[in-house]
Amino acid sequence: MSRLLNIDLPPADVERQCAEHHVSISAIEPLPSGGTHLVCVRFEEAEEMRQVFSGKLIAGIVRRYPFYRARGPW
């Protein structure tokens, strides 16, 4: 399995949910489609977040911004 998830929610909502579940973020970025690309530090954390976001996961390949540089406290 993968540590990445594409979620149909804004980045702020995803960050809040990760903080509530004590999940460490490796990378996070907005998607042009309006969702969020999330990479968790640990595989187990990604599996937990798949359950949390089960109804909001984006299936398949998504378009991402080129050269996106995230700013954040992680």
N, C-alpha and C positions, 0 to 999 in steps of 0.2 A: 504494500500500500504506500501511499504518498503522504507527505506532510502538508500538501497544499490543498486549499479549498477555494472555490469560487462561489461567492454567496450573493444572493439578491437582496442585499441590505447596504446602507451607507457605511463607510469605514468607521464612523464614530459609534454606531450601534454594535459593530463587530468588536471593536476595541473594548467597549463596555462589557459585553458578554464574556470576552476572554478574561478580563480582569475579575469578573464575578466568579469565574470557574478556575481562577489561578492558573491560566494557561499562558505560557511564554510565547511572545510573537517574535519570529525571526524576520519576517518582512510583511508589510501590508501596503496595499496601494488601491486607489479607486480604479474602476474599469470604465472605459468609454460608454458602456451600456448602462451605467448607473450602479453596478454592483461593486463588490470588493474582492480582491485577490489576497488571500491570507496564506502565509506559510508559518506553521507552528514550529517551535524548536524541536519538539519530540513527537515521534510517531503516535505514541499513546495519547498525547494531548490532541492531536489532529483527529483521532478516532472519537474522542470525547466530544469535540466540537462538531463532528459530523452528526452526532446524535442530537446535540443542542439545535443545530441549524437544519435538521432533516427536511423540513418543508421549504427551505429557502436555498438549497444547493442548486447551482447552475450546472447542468450536465453538458458534456462535450467541450470543445475547444472554444475559448473566448478570446476576443481581441483585447490587447493590452496597449497602454501608451508606450511608445519607444522612449528610452532614456529617462524613465521616471526615477526621481530621487526622493525617497520618503524622509520625512522629518518626524521624529518621535522620541519618547523617553526610553524605549527599549533598546 
